[in-house]
């Protein structure tokens, strides 16, 4: 069976990956299952961080690897939190603290527009010179208070005017149909269809 290692320990992301990649005849593994430590994310762009994570996991496992780097970019904050979305409020990582920090940063801003961004990078090997890259954007606004219990990250604050709900108030299927990660995964699947190189090493 073909194998693919997911370079993430985020349970929310892993659940989305498993559902959306289910149509492929690929055995999905996580870096944690293989005892691989998370890669450093020192770069200032999503794509550089995703590529670094994918190459690290492929090098350590010997299998093809898929990495995601994503975050929320707020117009009034010049694109922040951006690549530091997961660690916006520092360590230990906390979605609740991150949401509170974002609300505090937005207190004086009337422009609430924001978007989620996701880039996916799949490498067949650590030295793959032609990684498969796909991306997605999901536009909305930053709410003035959290609503909803679904999703993860900034979903309770990500207001969708057309739907009249936050991302955290959507069902899993509704979110996957429109989210940045859903868009990126569908684009990745299209690019992977003719690819027959998901083999060991």
C-alpha positions in Angstrom: 0.0 0.0 0.0 1.1 3.5 -0.7 2.0 5.5 2.3 2.0 9.2 3.2 3.1 10.8 6.4 1.3 13.9 7.7 3.6 16.5 9.2 1.3 17.7 11.9 0.2 16.9 15.4 -2.8 19.1 15.4 -5.8 16.8 15.9 -8.2 19.2 14.1 -6.0 19.3 11.0 -5.4 15.5 11.1 -9.2 14.9 11.2 -9.7 17.1 8.1 -6.8 15.5 6.2 -8.1 11.9 6.9 -11.6 12.8 5.6 -10.6 14.7 2.5 -7.8 12.3 1.5 -10.0 9.2 2.0 -10.7 8.8 -1.7 -7.0 8.1 -2.4 -5.6 4.6 -2.0 -3.0 5.8 0.5 -2.2 4.8 4.1 -2.0 7.9 6.1 0.4 8.0 9.1 1.3 10.9 11.4 4.8 12.1 12.4 3.8 11.3 16.0 3.1 7.6 15.2 6.6 7.4 13.8 8.2 9.2 16.7 9.3 12.1 14.6 9.7 15.4 16.4 8.1 18.6 14.9 10.3 20.6 12.6 11.3 24.2 13.4 9.3 26.9 11.6 11.7 29.8 11.4 10.6 31.3 8.2 8.5 34.4 7.4 6.3 32.8 4.8 3.7 30.0 4.9 5.2 28.1 1.9 8.8 28.1 3.3 7.5 26.7 6.6 5.4 24.0 4.9 8.2 22.9 2.7 10.6 22.7 5.6 8.2 20.5 7.6 7.5 18.3 4.6 11.2 17.7 3.9 12.0 17.1 7.6 9.3 14.4 7.9 10.2 12.7 4.6 13.9 12.7 5.6 13.2 11.2 9.0 10.6 8.6 7.8 11.8 7.7 4.3 8.2 8.1 3.0 6.5 10.8 1.0 5.2 13.6 3.3 2.4 16.2 3.4 2.8 19.4 5.4 0.4 22.2 5.9 1.1 25.7 7.1 -1.8 28.0 7.7 -3.0 30.9 9.7 -5.3 33.9 10.0 -4.3 37.2 8.4 -6.0 40.3 9.6 -6.0 43.4 7.4 -6.0 45.9 10.3 -3.0 44.2 11.8 -0.9 44.2 8.6 -1.5 40.5 8.0 -0.8 39.4 11.6 -1.0 36.9 13.3 0.0 35.2 10.0 2.7 32.5 10.2 2.7 32.8 14.1 -1.1 32.2 14.4 -0.7 29.1 16.5 1.8 30.7 18.9 0.4 34.3 18.8 0.0 34.5 22.6 3.2 32.5 23.4 3.8 29.2 25.1 2.3 26.8 26.0 0.1 26.9 22.9 -3.5 27.8 23.6 -6.4 28.6 21.2 -8.3 30.4 24.0 -5.4 32.7 24.8 -4.7 33.3 21.1 -8.4 34.3 20.6 -8.2 36.7 23.5 -5.0 38.2 22.3 -6.5 38.8 18.9 -9.6 40.4 20.4 -7.4 42.8 22.5 -5.4 43.7 19.4 -8.5 44.5 17.5 -10.2 46.7 20.2 -9.4 50.0 18.4 -10.0 48.8 14.8 -13.2 49.2 12.9 -11.9 47.3 9.9 -12.5 43.7 10.9 -11.7 42.0 7.5 -9.5 39.0 7.6 -8.8 35.7 5.8 -7.6 32.3 6.6 -4.7 31.0 4.4 -3.5 27.5 3.9 -0.6 26.1 1.8 -0.1 22.4 1.4 3.2 20.9 0.3 3.6 17.2 -0.7 7.1 15.8 -1.3 7.8 12.3 -2.7 11.2 12.3 -1.0 13.2 14.7 1.2 15.1 16.0 -1.9 12.1 16.3 -4.2 12.8 19.1 -6.7 9.2 19.4 -7.8 7.0 19.3 -4.7 3.3 19.4 -5.2 2.0 22.7 -3.9 -1.7 23.8 -3.4 -3.2 26.7 -1.5 -6.5 28.1 -0.4 -8.0 31.4 1.1 -11.1 31.9 3.1 -12.4 35.4 3.6 -14.4 36.7 6.5 -14.2 39.1 9.4 -13.1 39.1 13.0 -16.1 39.0 15.4 -16.2 41.1 18.5 -16.7 38.0 20.7 -16.3 34.3 20.3 -19.3 32.2 19.2 -19.6 28.4 18.5 -18.0 25.3 19.9 -16.8 23.6 16.7 -13.6 23.8 14.8 -10.3 24.9 16.4 -7.9 27.8 16.3 -9.6 31.1 15.6 -12.8 29.6 14.3 -15.0 31.1 17.2 -13.9 34.6 16.0 -14.0 34.0 12.3 -17.3 35.6 11.2 -18.8 34.7 7.8 -21.2 37.5 6.8 -22.8 35.6 4.0 -23.7 32.7 6.3 -24.4 34.8 9.4 -22.2 32.5 11.5 -18.7 32.0 12.8 -16.6 29.1 11.5 -17.1 27.4 14.8 -20.9 27.4 14.3 -20.6 25.4 11.0 -20.9 21.7 10.8 -17.8 19.7 9.8 -19.2 19.2 6.3 -20.1 22.8 5.9 -16.7 23.9 7.0 -14.8 21.5 4.7 -16.9 22.7 1.7 -15.7 26.3 2.0 -12.6 26.5 4.2 -9.1 27.4 3.2 -7.8 23.9 4.1 -10.7 22.2 2.2 -9.9 24.4 -0.9 -6.2 23.5 -0.7 -6.8 19.8 -0.2 -9.2 19.6 -3.2 -6.6 21.5 -5.3 -3.9 19.1 -4.1 -6.0 16.1 -5.0 -6.4 17.4 -8.5 -2.7 17.8 -8.8 -2.0 14.4 -7.4 -4.3 12.4 -9.7 -1.8 11.8 -12.5 1.0 11.3 -9.9 2.1 7.7 -9.6 5.2 8.3 -7.6 3.9 8.0 -4.0 6.3 5.1 -3.2 8.7 4.4 -0.4 11.9 6.4 -0.7 
